[in-house]
Amino acid sequence: MIEEQALAESDLDEVVDLERTCFSDAWSREAFEDEVDRAAHGGYSRVARIGGELAGYLISWFIYDEAHLANLAVDPRWRRQGVGRTMLQDFLREARLRGCSVAHLEVRATNDGAIDLYRAHGFQPVSVRKNYYQREHEDALVMACFLRREEE
């Protein structure tokens, strides 16, 4: 069973390790510390655990009526078992509850698995950011999902 909770200081060692496992251009520990502070003040950053083990995390920001999915990572051992889908669905539900009309994200143009997940949840490509991932000189696909409010 996937259990989600707000990102907390006690999660940081595991989250930073998972970040380094999943991404060649990993965020710093300080960036995650900032997200813990944001989470304590209305932000929406989550960790997902299965049997107490960190399975994934999600970092998002809400700016006026827009939601931005900044980071979603799933431990390779837990991929294709519903962790990413569950976190993404909860993020979109939260965005609707907060009155957002659109959600945005950037994803590596070559990350077919993630792109498929996002498409399955209503995200569509809207543009390309050239060399967004500078270390590999790789493009990011910018995707958007237009949201209806929860009560509609």
N, C-alpha and C positions, 0 to 999 in steps of 0.2 A: 504494500500500500504506500502510495506517495503522500508524504506529509510536507506541507509548505508552511513556512514561517518567515517573518521579517528578518532580513539580514541583520546580524548582531556582531558585536566586537568578537565574541567567542567563536564566530565562524571564519574569521579572517585568515587564519593559517591555512585551513583547508581550501578556502575559496581562492586564495593566491596560488596555491599549488595546482589547483584545477585550471586556473587561468593559464598558467605556464604550460600545462599539459595540452591545452586546447588551442592556444594561439601563439604564433611566433612573435607577434607584436603585443605582448602581454601588458596589461595595465599594471601600474605600480601598486604596492601595498597602500601608499598614501591615497591613491585614487579611491580604493575600496574603503578606506577609513572615512573619506568624505561622504561616501554613499551611506555608511552606517549613520553618520550624523544627519544626512538628508532623510533617511528612513525614520529617524526619531522625530522628524518635523514634517510629516505628511508625505514623504517620498514613498516610492513603491519599489523596493528592492527585496528580493525574496531568495531563499534557499529551499531546495527540495531535498528531502531525505527519504531513504528507504531503509527500514530497519536501523535507523540511527546513523546510517552512512550517508555522507554527502553525495548526492546523485547529480545535482546541477544547481545553477543559480541564474537569476535574471536581474538586470539593472534597467530601470526605466525612469523617465522623467516626464512630468506633466507641465506643460507651459500653455497657460490659458486654455484654449479648447483643442490643443494638440497633444498627442501622446507620442513619446519617442522611446522605442526599444533600443537601448544603448548597448546591451550585451546580454546574450543568452548562451550559456555553455552547459553541456551535459557530459558527464564523465563517460569516456568511451565504453566502459563496462556496462553502462545503463542505457546506451543509445538504442533507439527503436523499441523502447519498452514503455512509451507514453510520458516520459518525464518532460521532454521539451514541449510536447503537445499540451500537457496539463498546465505548465507554467505559462505558455502562450495564451491559452484560453482564459486563464485567470487574469492575465495582464489586460486582455481585450475587454473582459467583463468589468474590470476596474476602470478602464478608460471610458466605457459607456456610462458607468455610474457617476463618474466625475464630469460628465457632459461633454466629453471630447467628440469632435466630429471626424477626426482623422488620426490614424496612427502611422508613424514613419519608422523606417529602419534602413540600415546599410548592411549589405551582406557581400562577402566575396563573390565575384561573378562566377567563380569556378566551384562554389560550394553547392552542388546540385541537391544534396540531401536537405540542407537548410532552406534552399529556395523552394523545394517541393513542399516542405512543411508550411512555409509562409503562404504559398499559393493556396494550399488546402484550407487556410483560414481567412481567405479573402484579400490577401495582399497581391498587388500587381506592380510590375516594374513601371517606374515613372521617369527615371533618368539613370545616367551612369556617371560616377565620379572617377575620373582618370587618375591612376596611380594613388588611390586613396590609401592603400596599404603599401607604404613607401619602401619597406624593407624588401619586399618581393616585386615591387613595381606592378602591383596587381590592382585592377579596377574594382570598385564597389558598385553593386547594383543597388540603387535607391528604390525602395518599394513602399507603397502606401496602401492602407486599408481604410476605406471610408465607412464610418460607423453610424449606426442608428442607435439612438438612446435606448437604454434597457427597457423602458416602459413602452416603447413603440412596437 
